[in-house]
Amino acid sequence: MNEAPSPRAAEIAAALTEVGDRLGRACLAAGRNPDDVQLLPVTKFFPASDVAILYGLGCREFGESREQEAASKVAEFGALTADVRWHMIGSVQRNKARSIAQWAYAIHSVDSPRLVDALAKAATVALAEGGREQSLRVLLQVSLDGDPLRGGVPIDELPELADRAESAAGLELSGLMAVPPLGSDPERAFAELQAVHANLLRSHPAATQLSAGMTGDLEVAVRYGSTCVRVGTALLGSRPIASN
Ligand SMILES: *Cc1c(COP(=O)(O)O)cnc(C)c1O
């Protein structure tokens, strides 16, 4: 069967091509291999039908930032296929660790020892009970402005948190994530993040992932070593206000 794509499918296909081109140009300009930078579509606020469209276009990994919405979308979409990896990219409460360990391949927003411990426990149980097959990949979210309300671990507490995540059962320390502070210069923010990452790699050489860059600043992030850009708006359109 060769049905014509729906208007929504055509719209998303065009956007995916455009973002892919944009990322390709950013890699070229930065002298980087495009294979080294993952495009992670962020599907929060958009229905599982949009995920299905992206899947049909070849996407196999998706980012979600709200636990409940993600869990139900994963359940809805999970029936279609099992070869998808879901990434939790938003801030989480410890009491969501059990659920996250059931559906997330990776979590980009780990920023406290207590969250590390809760996720380790949850992932260990999920592994033992067959709820997951691999360790939960952990990226530590770094606070670049030291404002605890915006999430992220302060840079001076990062080494200790990295050691804790590295040695935790059920978890695999994969790298770092950051969101530039509101109103900040992304150039400076990502430069700092890259330096922090380089430092981390000395003690944790396997923590190679750097999750940085979104719709508005992916070019800058690629210039400063991002290995994963998390893109929502440019692919699926704008979300309701106050969605972050
Ligand atoms: C929503 C979200 C994104 C996607 O942002 P866009 O500007 O829509 O591309 C990326 N990262 C995190 C942590 C998010 O919550």
The ligand as a Gaussian input file, in Angstrom:
#p B3LYP/6-31G(d) Opt

LIG

0 1
 C       11.513000      20.738000      25.930000
 C       12.956000      20.471000      26.083000
 C       13.819000      20.501000      24.959000
 C       13.377000      20.863000      23.566000
 O       13.392000      22.244000      23.451000
 P       13.055000      22.979000      22.047000
 O       13.499000      24.366000      22.275000
 O       11.585000      22.858000      21.845000
 O       13.825000      22.307000      20.988000
 C       15.162000      20.198000      25.187000
 N       15.625000      19.890000      26.425000
 C       14.830000      19.857000      27.506000
 C       15.413000      19.514000      28.815000
 C       13.470000      20.147000      27.387000
 O       12.689000      20.128000      28.464000

